[in-house]
Amino acid sequence: MAKIPVTKRYYEPIPGESHKAWLAFCVYRDMGYGRSLDRAWRQVTGRDGRHARHWAMWSAKYHWVRRCQAYDNAVMKEARRKVQDERALRYADMFESFIL
């Protein structure tokens, strides 16, 4: 199987990925750090038990784990940026009187 590079486009379907596989990936991705194929499959189907075999095939073929790692990294980077921006504003307000 050819290696598909993971880019910042983890949020887009990979060429050849069916719409059903893409939607399954989105559910899996959006589960966060506790994600699993079984939990995602149960969420989509409402059935108990283990995921269908084609979910495991989709996961391997379309690099779900690596794409989720890229997604998680992007979410954490955005969260850190937001905290840093808020901290900078707070310090600017705090030290405004010393600057003026």
Secondary structure, 3 states (H helix, E strand, C coil): CCCCCCCCCCCCCCCCCCHHHHHHHHHHHCCHHHCCHHHHHHHHHCCCCCCCHHHHHHHHHCCHHHHHHHHHHHHHHHHHHHHHHHHHHHHHHHHHHHHC
